[in-house]
């Protein structure tokens, strides 16, 4: 199992920036992909950005060009740099890692609120 701890959420005005961090511990050698997801009340959790195999990166259309996902393997930490934030980016953001056999571990989530 991999344990994940997010940090960096908060309240920001529209147009501002935040950087989320996700620190991984445990069986980190088993990680095959890592990503950020977000969820608002009453809606399904959605993919924001994902790194697969350390090199392939995917972004949701709604954040492409504004958000950047990176990872520091030496620190077992993943980041999400969020620029030009919009009120519709308000959500609880979760980091997750994928391991073999369809296993996925989730962090506890961090609230991001963008005021207009």
Beta strands, then each sheet from edge to edge (+ up, - down):
strand 1: 2-7
strand 2: 10-13
strand 3: 18-26
strand 4: 31-39
strand 5: 46-52
strand 6: 56-59
strand 7: 67-72
strand 8: 77-82
strand 9: 91-99
strand 10: 103-106
strand 11: 110-115
sheet 1: 1+ 3- 8+ 7-
sheet 2: 2+ 11+ 9- 4+ 5- 6+
sheet 3: 2+ 11+ 9- 10+
end
